[in-house]
Amino acid sequence: MGLVRFVSRATRRLGLWFLAAGITLAVLFTAVLIYKLTVFEPDPPVVANCQSLQLITTTDSAAEIHVYECQRGSTNNNWQSFEVWLYEPKVNEWLRIATAEQGPCLTVSWQRQGELIIHHGHSRGDLNIAKASVIYNDANGRPATISVTTQREEKECPL
């Protein structure tokens, strides 16, 4: 009788522990999902309050790299930033590459084909790289990669 009671209590405790762990994981999963759907990727710059500063294209014109100056947030809690976006005209898709607080400068250039350099005058903590490399479809519909590097400029950013 004592053994049956012990096994029954141990099973109940173990079941409650698994139930609590399951509920915790479900809450965390839901929170991450809500965050990803609402905050993780901001609206593309064409629908936000953004002004275009620079545009460069790949050699085959299958992808465009845009630099925008954006103002986001509500009236009481807004902030200004530089944003670097990749745009694929064929599929009308936007992908955020980097965001930086409003600062001295931010420009982009090609070092080599497929290697994008973000020139900036920000401190390391003020520049957020969302994607270190991006994949897009080239003019022939094949996947191509752009790697992203940063270079801090002490004086002025090159155009």
N, C-alpha and C positions, 0 to 999 in steps of 0.2 A: 504494500500500500504506500509506503514512504517513497519507494523508487518511482512509482507511477505519478505521485504528486510532484516529485522533483522534476521529472521529465516534462510534465504538463506545464509547470511554472517556467522552466527553461525554454520550452517551445514558445510560450506566450511572450516572454521577454525578447526572444530572438525575432519573433514575428513583429512585435512593436518596434524593435530597432530597425528592421527592414522597411517597415511602413514609414517611419520617420525619415529614413534615408531616401526613400522614394519620393516623399513629399518635398523634401529639400531639393532634390535634383530636379523635380518638375518645376518648382518655383524658380530655380536658377536658369533652367532652360527657357522658361517663359520670359524672364527678365532679359536675357541675352537676345532672344528673338525680337522682343519689342524694341530694344536698343538698336539692333541692326536694321530694323525696318523704319525707324523714325529718325535716328540721330546719326548713325554710322556713316551714311553717305548723304551729303547735302544735295539739295536740288542743283541741277546743272546750271551753269552761269547764264544761259539764255533765258531762263525763267526766274532767275533771282535778280537782285539789284546789283548788277555787275557791269563794269566798263572794260572793254577790250584794250589791252596795252600792247600785246605782241602776238604775232602769228608766224609759225614756221611749219613747213610741211616736209613729209618724207620725200625721197627722190621720185617715187612713183605716184605721189599725191594721194595715196590710199589712206593716210592718216595725217591729222593736223595737231600740232601742239599749240595751245592757246595759253596766254598769261592774262589773267583778269585781276582787276582791283574790285573787290566785292565788299558790300556792307550787308551784314546778316544780323538776324536777331530781331527782337521786338523793339518798340520805341524806347522803352525804359532800359533795355539790356541789349544794346547792339554793339557790334565791333566791326572793325574794318580789317581786311586782310588781302594779301596777294594769293592767288590760287593758280595752279598750273593744271591744265586739263588736256587729256587726249580725246580727240573727236574723230570718229570714223564716219565720213559722209555717206558711204554706201549703205550702212545699216542704221545711220542716225543714232549712234551710241556715244555717250559721254562717259569718261572714266577719270576720276580725280587722281592726280599724281602727287601733288604737294600743296601744302598750305603754309603760309607764313604770316605772322603778325605784320601790321603796317610798319614799314621800316625804311631804311635808306634806299634800297633798290632790290629788284628781282628781275632777271632776264634769263632767257634760255638760248642755247645754241647747240649745234651739232659738233661733236669732236670728230667723230667718224660716223659712217652710216650705221645707224642702230645704236648710237651712244649719245644720249642727251645729257648736256651739262646745265645745271641750274646755278647761275651766278647770283650770289646774294650778299648783302651787307649785314645780315642778321647774326646774332649769337646762335650757338648750336641749339639751345633750347627753344628758340623762337621759330625754328623751321621744322615742320612736320612732314616727313616723307611718307605718304600713304602707300605707295608702290615703288619698290626698288627696281622693278622691271615690269613692263607691260607687254601683252601679246595682242596683236591686231592682225587682221587679214590684209595681205598686200593686194596689189592690183589684180593678181592672178587668183585670188581667193585662198592662197596658202598662208598659214600662220607665220608671222614675223615678230621678232622681239626687239624692244627698245629697252636698253639698260639706262638707269638714271643715276647720275653722280652729281655731287654738289661741289661748288668751289666758292669759298668765301673771298670776297673782294674787299680790300682795305680802302680803296678810293672810290671809284665809280664802276658800275657794272657795264660790261661791253654790250653793244647792241647787236 
